[in-house]
Amino acid sequence: MGELQAALPRDHYVDAEVHSTELERVLLREWTCIGRLDEFGFTAPGSATLIPERLAVVDLLGESVLVTTDIDGALHAYYNVCRHRGSQVVPADPAGPAIEPRAAKILRCPYHSWTYGLDGALIHAPHTDDVALDRSSFALHPVGADSWGGWLWLHGTPGEAVPLLEELAPVPDKVVRYPLDTLVLGTRLRYEVAANWKVIAENYNECYHCGPVHPELSRLVPAFIGGGTGLEWDDGIPHREGAWTFTLSGTSDRAPFPDLDEFERVRHKGELIYPNLLLSLAAEHAAAFMLRPIAVDRTEVICDLLFAADEAAKPTFDPSDVVELWDLINRQDWVVCESVQRGMSSRAYTEGWYAPMEESSLDIRRWLLPRHGPAVDRS
């Protein structure tokens, strides 16, 4: 007989001070998925080859970051802060218009024209010819940058970073037959959910709730009605008889990805890559969820529905069957996640409990607490 196990304490979900500490101690010290490389102009759609001499300005957990590829096509990233007087090298007002990715040769601060290479090195500081200026000490502050699966990944504290592939293991090997790096965006669904990001991650990581919350999904995947217990998750989850992908009908006129094994061609796989990428892999599309914490009780969720480039290029391409199912499932999840957040905010709530069938949901506790360090002193 199993036992109930304590979940994370209440403060981890509702206390703004704990959330701020979590950003600094944990999230800015982990590899974070930012978005598809092709949306920032670093690759052409359907390609995995980085394009040289490109610049994009992106947000990393509230920090403005410059991401570049140098003349050799190598990725670099830096905090968008000039080393002279702290101006943004590329002015980026969060309330203003988005800055479009573009070609670039250099980075020049508009305040006093301090100029940097795409590798972050200081090239020129006007009117300092008579100053003993060690340019190597005035490079832009680095941010870790790498790519995997067609996504851009950033690390806010690169001196502490382990290599990205080491951090992601064993996921890359488990999904190696899915052509993630060359998939293209069919549809992007964007949501703002009134819940802490961990509530959403925990919800994704268990199927205890699938029967009562997702009746349509449970008809497609009958094993979910029982909470998903006793399943070989690494082999993928079987659909109902005659179904083989994640649409309401369970079928599609799109071809399965060509290199999938016999299980993957008819089953569904899911992966949670902490802290912010949730992957749901069907035979002919992928749903990728990026969690972007806005506040202790607010999370932006970007759901990208990705398809093979040759399928998306067909005149008859229509992703609405996938959109229909995923938007339905997503909205069902957000309703219950927001209810959880409101309940956790009650003075009656101190901490939750994991039932034995929620064993995989304990991952977030095991992953988070060693990184979080000592509890915040609230006295």
Secondary structure, 3 states (H helix, E strand, C coil): CCCCEEEEECHHHHCHHHHHHHHHHCHHHCEEEEEEHHHHCCCCCCCCCCCCCEEEEEEECCEEEEEEECCCCCEEEEECCCCCCCCCCCCCCCCCCCCCCEECCEEECCCCCCEEECCCCEEECCCCCCCCCCHHHHCCCECEEEEECCEEEEECCHHHCCCHHHHHCCHHHHCCCCCHHHCEEEEEEEEEECCCHHHHHHHHCCCCCHHHHCHHHHHHCHHHHHCCCCCCHHHCEECCCCCCCCCCCCCCCCCCCCCCCCCCCCEEEEEEECCCEEEEECCCCEEEEEEEEEECCEEEEEEEEEECHHHHCCCCCCCHHHHHHHHHHHHHHHHHHHHHHHHHCCCCCCEEEECHHHHHHHHHHHHHHHHHCCCCCCC
